[in-house]
């Protein structure tokens, strides 16, 4: 786990459009609760020794709070997202400006290739898992391969629109292992994941965004934990820290969506 993360205060977080099955513009966000939940996550990181860096909120992009979608990071290189939906595309420049200001090397993927960053790209031990099907294209792995070294890139097809990003249905664990929900993936991907001996989890965990977790050392940080996750953690000697994420689930996000590891 890295020692710093990028987050964005949910000052303008709201549901102004509908681009995934979770989003309903009639389902108002309670801004006081959302801010409190976000602050609790920030405090949790601080308590665990993680530095939280911030990007300035912008009233034109309510989903800027989901910084995991900014792009993918390896070392000092930042691969900006090419968002599939026009509503989120203005975020791209804001994130690029932030990373340029902080002296990252910027590597652009072809503009015709959709890719939504750490939402669909998860480093896990010796692997980089890449999700595709709803937000990111299948060929992203081939485009990243010249730049991403020392890991095996594995492309996975997503099949359930409720789990539209990889980080909603698969999560790395601190020891290099991972958890995943098999029914979120196409047949070919399920075979791959089973061969890698990941820990299978329940639909209940995913629906409650418990798989959309982060970790610091041996502490998993999530908005929800069911018996499957608790059993896995007991077996692997991991701890669980619950930080409620109800307001962000309304828009299809959880602790990992709100966090970009630097």
N, C-alpha and C positions, 0 to 999 in steps of 0.2 A: 504494500500500500504506500502510495506516495505521501509526502508530508504537506502538500498544499493542494487546494481545490479551487475551482472557479465557480462562483454562484452569483445569482442576481436576485435582489430583493423583489418580492412580488407586489411592488407598488402599483403596477398597472395590470396585474394578472386578472383575467376575466375570460369568459367564454363568449367571444364575439362572432364565432363562426363554428362550423361543424366539419371536421376533417378526419374524425375517427369515430367508432361506434360509441365511445364514452361521452362524447361532447354533445350537450343539449343546451342551446342558447337560452332556453327557459329555466335552466337549472342554475340559478344565480350563485356566484361565489360569495361566501361570507368573508370579506376582506380582513376583518379583525382576527378571525380564526385562522385564515390562511397565513397571515403574518406571524401569528403566534406559533403555528406549526413550523414555519420556515425558521423562525428564530430558535426554536428548540433543536432543530437539526444543526444549525450553525453552532449553538452552544455545545451540542454533543461532540461535534468535530473539535471544537476548541478544548473541551475537557480531555479529549483523547490525544491532544498534542498536534492537531492538524491546523495549519494556517489557512484561513478562508480569505481568498481574494475575490474582489467584486467587480462586476461590470455594471455600468450605470443603467438603470431601468429606462425604458423608452415607451412613451404612451402610444406609439404606432404599432408596437409588436408585443401583444399581451403574453405570448408564449416564450419570450426571451428568458423567462424564469427557468425554463428547461435547458440549462446550459450543456447538458450531455449531448444535445443535438447540434452543438456548435461545429463540431468536426472531430477528427481523430488526431491524437497526439502520440508521437513516438520520439522520446528524447526532446530535442529542441526543434522538432519539425511539426508543423501544424497543417493538416489536410482539411481545408474548410468544407463544410457540407454544401451540397447542391440540393436544395429542398424541392421536393416533388410538388408541394402545393404553393400557389402564388402568395397565399396569406403569410407564409413564413419566410419567404425569400428575402425581404428587407433585413432580416436578422443577419444575413451573411456578411454584409459590409461592416456591421457593428462589431461582429466577432473578429473579422480580419483586422480591423483597426486596432482592437485591443491586443491581439497577438503580435502585430507589428510593433506596437508601442512597447511591448515587453520582450522584444528582440528575438522572436521566434522566426525560423525560416518558414515561409509559406509555399506550399506546393499545391497547385490547383489541379483537380481532376478535370477532364473535358466537361464543358458546360452542359453537354447533352446527356451526361451520365448522372443519374440521381443517386445521391449518397447522403445519409443522414447521421454521419459521424459516429460518436460513441453510443448512440441509440442502437445502431446496427453493427458496431464494431467493438468486440470485447477481447482484450488480451487476457489469456488464461494460461499461466505456466508457459509451456513451449508452443502454445497455439495462439493464433488470432482467429477468432470465430467471426464470420461476417454473415449477417442476416439479409435476406432479399425477398422480394415478392410484393410488398405493400409500399415501402418508402424508398428502398435502395435497390439498385439494379444488380443482376447476377454477375456482371463482368467486373465489379469493383475490385475483386481479388487480383485479377490479372493486371489491373492498372496500378495497384499498390505494390505488387510483388517486386518491382525494381528498387523500391525505396525501403520496404520493410524487411529487415534482415534478422536472422537468428530465431525466427519462429516459423512454424508451418501454418499457412493460411488455409482455413477450411470454410468453404461457402455452404450455407445452410438455407434451405427454402422454407419460408413461413407460410402456413396454410389457413390460419384462423384470424379473421380481421380484428378480433378483440385483442389479439397479441401481435400488433402490427409492427412493433420494433422488437429486435432480438432481446433487448434488455428487460422486456416484460415476461419472458418465458425461459430465459437461461441466465444464470449468474455464475461468475467465477467465485471460487472460495479461496481463503487465504493460503491453503496448502497446495494450490495448483490444480485441485479437483474442481468440479462444477456440478451445479444442479440444473435440471431442465424438466419441462413439461412435455412429454412426447407428443401429445395430440395437437400441439401448436405447430408441428413441423410436417413437411411432406414425407412421403414414404422413404425416399432415398436418404433424406437427412436423419430420419429416425434410425435407420440402419447404421449410419455413420456414428451417431451419438451413442448408440448402444455398444458399438465396438470400442468406443473410448471409455466405457464404463463410468459414465456420469451417474449421478444420483437422481433417480426419478422423483418428481414431486407431483403434488395434486393440482387439479384445476382450482380447487378452493384457494390455495395459496396464490395462484396467479391472478385470479379474479379479484382478490383483495390486495393486489400489488405487493404481496410479500416476497415475490421473487425479484422484484425491482429494488434490490438491496445494494448496499455498499459495505465495505468492511475496513476496519483499522486494526492492524495486527490480528488478533484472534476474536475480535468483536464484530459481529454482523449488525448492521444498522438497517432497520426495516420498519415499515408501518404496520406489519402484520406477520404473525407466525402461527402456523398450525402444527399438528402433531408430526407431520412428515418432516418439516424443517427442524423441529425440536429434537426429533430422533436422530437426524443426521448430525446436528450440532453436538449432541451428547456423544455420539460415536467418534467424532473428530475432535472433541475437546474444545469446542467453540462456544462463545458466549453470544447472547442475543440482546440487543438494545432496541426496545420498541419506541419509535417516534411516530405518532399518528400522522397520517397523510390524507385524511378524508377529503379535504377541500381540493387537493391536487389530483386525486383520483377522478374527480368530476371531469377533468380535462384529459385523463389518461396518463397520469404521471405519478411517480413515487420518489423515494429517496435518491435512487440512482439518476432518474431523469433530472433532478434538481442539482446534480453534482457533476462537474467535469474534473477529472483528476489531471493535475499538471505535472 
